[in-house]
Amino acid sequence: MIFQEWLGDYKGKTPSGSIKMDKPKTITAEWKRQYFLAINTTFGTATGQGWYDENSTAKVSIQTPIETSQGERQILTNWSGDIDSKNATNIVIMGGPKRLTIEWQKQHQVIISLIDANSREVTAPQPKLRMIDEVGGRVDVASDKMWLNSGNYTLDEAKWHEVSVGKAGSKYTTGPNVKWTIHLEIHSANITIRSSITGLPVKGAEVVVKHSNGESFNTTTDQNGVATFPQLPVGSGYNGVAASQGISERFTFDVLNGNVDVTSRVPVLTEIVIIVVVLFGGIGLVGYFKVFRPKMKGREVPEPPAEEQPERSLPIEPKPERLEDWYESLKPQERK
């Protein structure tokens, strides 16, 4: 209780005072009830602890998170005691004495490295990871550096291009600035496109491959006729299409336990270089001719138009009028 004022034949706001007793007098001391609000915390300094008038409101708060060392911090998890809240700031109705306790959770900053089967970093798009903590809670990993509650974790799922590429069940433990290296089932594929006519590589061919879940990847062949896909998610039954000069050819392949080398053949003509060596008096002269690919439609190679030739007629021998004349016209070896 806390003194408020004197009422009656004496009025005053101070607990002590003087009164002249020249007749009977009556005075009354007015009191106000107050309650104490206590806050218990292991980390940081809470605001709001103290005495409050009965049925008044008290505002309590704490700063969170609180960094305790490099790569380690404490984060508010709950207010317990006479309130139950996960907020940093709360309002308390002081209908009586109150005692609050702030509960904390230790967290570590974890660096997460996602690499493919060739130890190359996987970034775009960012793979989606889901971990399971020690109490069975699911935690989504959305960046390469994040704060996680201290403890052990199990990889539940890893997706890239909406394809499951993680080894579920892998174990990881937190610590200050610990680096997790998570291996993903992402491989490379080299697809060589050759002409089924000349057997030579086809440069500049468009190559599109599609995963069984519908995700597509595309590139073009280099001067060696190789279409390089540095990162493809694991999967069987990839469907591929190679297109050049308006002609396309389909092929299939699997990306399972390692890097893939595939060869597909397209019925197109490639550029052929013919080298000619001519000798003149012991001196060799080298020349070359390049035969370019013709423009083609469909799978048919049009035949070159035949050159028009003038009509020719055989000379007609004059017919002899008499048999004797015909016989005389024959050569001696033809006569019988």
TIZA-951530 format. One record per residue (C-alpha): x, y, z. Coordinates in nm, 3 decimals, decimal comma. Each point is the difference from the previous one (the first is absolute). Layout:
# residues N
NODE        px        py        pz
NODE         X         Y         Z
...
//
This chain:
# residues 336
NODE        px        py        pz
NODE     0,000     0,000     0,000
NODE     0,116     0,353    -0,071
NODE    -0,125     0,319     0,175
NODE    -0,197     0,242    -0,219
NODE    -0,145     0,284     0,216
NODE    -0,172     0,115     0,322
NODE    -0,373     0,074    -0,008
NODE    -0,242     0,147     0,256
NODE     0,098     0,275     0,242
NODE     0,351    -0,009    -0,139
NODE     0,103    -0,010    -0,361
NODE     0,347    -0,078    -0,125
NODE     0,198    -0,202    -0,249
NODE     0,294    -0,078     0,224
NODE    -0,001    -0,287     0,248
NODE     0,078     0,234     0,291
NODE    -0,154     0,334     0,099
NODE    -0,122     0,207     0,298
NODE    -0,355     0,088     0,112
NODE    -0,133     0,247     0,264
NODE    -0,220    -0,181     0,249
NODE    -0,246     0,274     0,095
NODE    -0,294    -0,236    -0,020
NODE    -0,070    -0,368    -0,079
NODE     0,122    -0,084    -0,344
NODE    -0,009    -0,296    -0,235
NODE     0,256    -0,071    -0,272
NODE     0,028    -0,294    -0,240
NODE     0,309    -0,132    -0,178
NODE    -0,065    -0,114    -0,358
NODE     0,209    -0,288    -0,130
NODE     0,058    -0,146    -0,348
NODE     0,072    -0,366    -0,062
NODE     0,299    -0,086    -0,221
NODE     0,149    -0,322    -0,128
NODE     0,356    -0,083    -0,101
NODE     0,088    -0,131    -0,347
NODE     0,318    -0,212    -0,002
NODE     0,183    -0,107    -0,320
NODE     0,261    -0,275    -0,005
NODE     0,234    -0,031    -0,302
NODE     0,338    -0,163    -0,060
NODE     0,093     0,225    -0,292
NODE    -0,053     0,368    -0,069
NODE    -0,181     0,258     0,212
NODE    -0,378    -0,001     0,006
NODE    -0,204     0,317     0,045
NODE    -0,320     0,025     0,205
NODE     0,098    -0,149     0,334
NODE    -0,133     0,195     0,306
NODE    -0,307     0,108     0,204
NODE    -0,334     0,063    -0,166
NODE    -0,337     0,120     0,124
NODE    -0,265    -0,264     0,043
NODE    -0,172    -0,085    -0,335
NODE     0,231     0,228    -0,197
NODE     0,186    -0,115    -0,311
NODE     0,372    -0,065    -0,023
NODE     0,204    -0,012    -0,319
NODE     0,288    -0,248    -0,002
NODE     0,258    -0,059    -0,276
NODE     0,338    -0,153    -0,080
NODE     0,242     0,034    -0,290
NODE     0,035    -0,312    -0,214
NODE     0,216    -0,156    -0,136
NODE     0,305     0,061     0,216
NODE     0,338    -0,088    -0,151
NODE     0,214    -0,171     0,261
NODE     0,308    -0,076    -0,213
NODE     0,111    -0,020    -0,362
NODE    -0,243    -0,226    -0,182
NODE    -0,206    -0,066     0,313
NODE    -0,306     0,176     0,140
NODE    -0,300    -0,040     0,228
NODE    -0,352     0,049    -0,130
NODE    -0,320     0,049     0,199
NODE    -0,224    -0,303    -0,014
NODE    -0,267     0,074     0,264
NODE    -0,115     0,202     0,300
NODE    -0,116    -0,237     0,274
NODE    -0,137     0,042     0,351
NODE    -0,299     0,231     0,027
NODE    -0,016     0,049    -0,377
NODE     0,055    -0,228    -0,298
NODE     0,129     0,182    -0,308
NODE     0,264    -0,021    -0,271
NODE     0,002     0,375    -0,067
NODE     0,286     0,227     0,102
NODE    -0,244     0,259     0,140
NODE    -0,308    -0,076     0,211
NODE    -0,269     0,169     0,215
NODE    -0,071    -0,133     0,352
NODE    -0,313     0,079     0,205
NODE     0,113     0,047     0,361
NODE    -0,287    -0,164     0,187
NODE     0,252    -0,137     0,246
NODE     0,374    -0,071     0,037
NODE     0,153    -0,128    -0,326
NODE     0,312    -0,201    -0,071
NODE     0,126    -0,053    -0,356
NODE     0,280    -0,215    -0,139
NODE     0,158     0,048    -0,345
NODE     0,109    -0,323    -0,170
NODE     0,283    -0,002    -0,255
NODE     0,128    -0,228    -0,277
NODE     0,362    -0,019    -0,109
NODE     0,055     0,034    -0,375
NODE     0,303    -0,042    -0,225
NODE     0,069     0,161    -0,333
NODE     0,052    -0,280    -0,251
NODE     0,163     0,042    -0,343
NODE    -0,162    -0,235    -0,250
NODE     0,187    -0,110    -0,312
NODE    -0,199    -0,186    -0,266
NODE     0,217    -0,186    -0,252
NODE    -0,068    -0,234    -0,290
NODE     0,162    -0,331    -0,090
NODE     0,298     0,186    -0,148
NODE     0,057     0,210     0,317
NODE    -0,138     0,311    -0,170
NODE    -0,224     0,241     0,188
NODE    -0,372    -0,013    -0,074
NODE    -0,155     0,346     0,018
NODE    -0,254     0,095    -0,265
NODE    -0,270    -0,071     0,072
NODE     0,058    -0,034     0,373
NODE    -0,069    -0,361     0,101
NODE    -0,278    -0,047     0,255
NODE     0,106    -0,194     0,308
NODE    -0,205    -0,131     0,289
NODE     0,164    -0,121     0,320
NODE    -0,144    -0,178     0,305
NODE     0,125     0,114     0,342
NODE     0,043    -0,204     0,317
NODE    -0,363     0,034     0,108
NODE    -0,142    -0,089    -0,342
NODE    -0,065     0,356    -0,115
NODE     0,045     0,084    -0,368
NODE     0,230     0,284    -0,095
NODE     0,013     0,144    -0,352
NODE     0,348     0,111    -0,109
NODE    -0,035     0,296    -0,234
NODE     0,350     0,153    -0,017
NODE     0,369    -0,090     0,009
NODE     0,045     0,157     0,346
NODE    -0,264    -0,020     0,271
NODE    -0,056    -0,022     0,374
NODE    -0,116    -0,338     0,129
NODE    -0,082    -0,123     0,349
NODE     0,297    -0,176     0,153
NODE    -0,013    -0,377    -0,047
NODE    -0,007    -0,283    -0,250
NODE    -0,189    -0,002    -0,329
NODE    -0,097    -0,260    -0,260
NODE    -0,049     0,078    -0,367
NODE    -0,362    -0,074    -0,087
NODE    -0,019     0,127    -0,357
NODE     0,198     0,200    -0,256
NODE    -0,156     0,122    -0,323
NODE     0,151     0,170    -0,303
NODE    -0,217     0,088    -0,301
NODE    -0,275    -0,179     0,197
NODE     0,199    -0,326    -0,019
NODE     0,107    -0,184     0,317
NODE     0,380     0,006    -0,004
NODE     0,092    -0,046     0,367
NODE     0,110    -0,306     0,192
NODE    -0,267    -0,017     0,270
NODE     0,126    -0,107     0,341
NODE     0,335     0,181    -0,010
NODE     0,096     0,137     0,345
NODE     0,129     0,349     0,085
NODE     0,090     0,179     0,327
NODE     0,004     0,372     0,069
NODE     0,283     0,203     0,152
NODE     0,135     0,357    -0,017
NODE     0,064     0,072    -0,371
NODE    -0,012    -0,370    -0,085
NODE    -0,008    -0,079    -0,372
NODE    -0,234    -0,267    -0,127
NODE     0,094    -0,152    -0,335
NODE    -0,307    -0,164    -0,148
NODE     0,056    -0,222    -0,303
NODE    -0,280     0,006    -0,254
NODE    -0,073    -0,253    -0,273
NODE     0,064     0,243    -0,284
NODE     0,219    -0,116    -0,288
NODE     0,139     0,130    -0,327
NODE    -0,088    -0,126    -0,347
NODE     0,191     0,034    -0,327
NODE    -0,215    -0,073    -0,302
NODE     0,183    -0,033    -0,331
NODE    -0,203     0,062    -0,315
NODE     0,136    -0,157    -0,320
NODE    -0,127    -0,017    -0,353
NODE    -0,136    -0,339    -0,092
NODE     0,099     0,080    -0,360
NODE     0,363     0,114     0,037
NODE     0,075    -0,119     0,353
NODE     0,143     0,343     0,083
NODE    -0,101     0,213     0,303
NODE    -0,285     0,248    -0,050
NODE     0,084     0,350     0,121
NODE    -0,268     0,239     0,127
NODE    -0,273    -0,260     0,040
NODE    -0,276     0,083     0,249
NODE    -0,024    -0,265     0,272
NODE    -0,288    -0,016     0,248
NODE    -0,029    -0,264     0,272
NODE    -0,303    -0,051     0,224
NODE    -0,014    -0,171     0,339
NODE    -0,284    -0,242     0,068
NODE    -0,163     0,263     0,225
NODE    -0,019     0,245    -0,292
NODE     0,297     0,226     0,084
NODE     0,191     0,098    -0,317
NODE     0,362     0,099    -0,064
NODE     0,145     0,122    -0,329
NODE     0,329     0,102    -0,161
NODE     0,180    -0,014    -0,339
NODE     0,285    -0,214    -0,120
NODE     0,353     0,141    -0,023
NODE     0,240    -0,033    -0,293
NODE     0,060    -0,363     0,100
NODE    -0,372    -0,075    -0,013
NODE    -0,022    -0,032     0,380
NODE    -0,292     0,138     0,199
NODE     0,117     0,039     0,361
NODE    -0,245    -0,004     0,289
NODE     0,218     0,065     0,307
NODE    -0,278    -0,075     0,248
NODE    -0,302    -0,226    -0,046
NODE    -0,210    -0,146     0,284
NODE     0,004    -0,374     0,047
NODE    -0,266    -0,191    -0,192
NODE    -0,073    -0,276    -0,245
NODE    -0,173     0,031    -0,333
NODE     0,122     0,341    -0,110
NODE    -0,146     0,090    -0,341
NODE     0,224     0,197    -0,232
NODE    -0,042     0,174    -0,333
NODE     0,285     0,113    -0,225
NODE    -0,088     0,237    -0,284
NODE     0,207     0,135    -0,288
NODE    -0,088     0,134    -0,346
NODE    -0,369    -0,049     0,068
NODE     0,048    -0,369     0,079
NODE    -0,047    -0,143     0,350
NODE     0,090    -0,334     0,152
NODE    -0,117    -0,141     0,334
NODE     0,202    -0,199     0,251
NODE    -0,025    -0,117     0,362
NODE     0,252    -0,042     0,281
NODE     0,027    -0,037     0,380
NODE     0,177     0,211     0,262
NODE     0,054    -0,235     0,293
NODE     0,332    -0,067     0,170
NODE     0,249     0,212    -0,191
NODE     0,074     0,231    -0,288
NODE    -0,161    -0,087    -0,332
NODE     0,141    -0,014    -0,353
NODE    -0,259    -0,040    -0,274
NODE     0,033    -0,004    -0,379
NODE    -0,295     0,073    -0,227
NODE    -0,003     0,007    -0,380
NODE    -0,194     0,242    -0,216
NODE    -0,047    -0,057    -0,376
NODE     0,161     0,328    -0,117
NODE     0,297     0,082    -0,217
NODE     0,295     0,162     0,172
NODE     0,263     0,227    -0,148
NODE     0,277    -0,206    -0,162
NODE     0,343     0,135    -0,080
NODE     0,173    -0,162    -0,298
NODE     0,376     0,052    -0,018
NODE     0,170    -0,030    -0,337
NODE     0,375    -0,027    -0,046
NODE     0,136     0,076    -0,346
NODE     0,360    -0,061    -0,094
NODE     0,173     0,222    -0,250
NODE     0,356    -0,098    -0,069
NODE     0,054    -0,130     0,348
NODE    -0,166     0,301     0,159
NODE    -0,322    -0,076     0,186
NODE    -0,286     0,247     0,002
NODE    -0,282    -0,057     0,250
NODE    -0,352     0,122    -0,053
NODE    -0,330    -0,076     0,170
NODE    -0,365     0,018    -0,080
NODE    -0,281     0,021     0,257
NODE    -0,326    -0,171    -0,085
NODE    -0,276     0,171     0,201
NODE    -0,306    -0,163     0,140
NODE    -0,298     0,050    -0,226
NODE    -0,323     0,137     0,137
NODE    -0,233    -0,291     0,050
NODE    -0,367    -0,052     0,068
NODE    -0,121    -0,298     0,192
NODE     0,228    -0,299    -0,042
NODE     0,033     0,015    -0,379
NODE     0,299     0,141    -0,180
NODE    -0,126     0,149    -0,328
NODE     0,178    -0,122    -0,309
NODE     0,175     0,272    -0,198
NODE    -0,200     0,096    -0,312
NODE     0,122    -0,175    -0,313
NODE     0,157     0,222    -0,258
NODE    -0,212     0,036    -0,308
NODE     0,161    -0,163    -0,304
NODE    -0,091     0,089    -0,360
NODE    -0,173    -0,276    -0,187
NODE     0,228    -0,199    -0,228
NODE    -0,097    -0,213    -0,303
NODE     0,205    -0,270    -0,165
NODE     0,089     0,055    -0,366
NODE    -0,215    -0,202    -0,234
NODE     0,187    -0,190    -0,268
NODE    -0,155     0,043    -0,346
NODE    -0,173    -0,317    -0,107
NODE     0,150    -0,147    -0,321
NODE    -0,245    -0,039    -0,280
NODE     0,148    -0,332    -0,134
NODE     0,123    -0,306     0,189
NODE     0,319     0,001    -0,199
NODE     0,076     0,353     0,110
NODE    -0,052    -0,098     0,365
NODE     0,232    -0,300    -0,036
NODE     0,271     0,215    -0,153
NODE    -0,026     0,243     0,290
NODE     0,092    -0,266     0,255
NODE     0,359    -0,038     0,114
NODE     0,180    -0,313    -0,124
NODE    -0,008    -0,170     0,346
NODE    -0,375     0,053     0,017
NODE    -0,071    -0,165    -0,330
NODE    -0,094    -0,364    -0,002
//
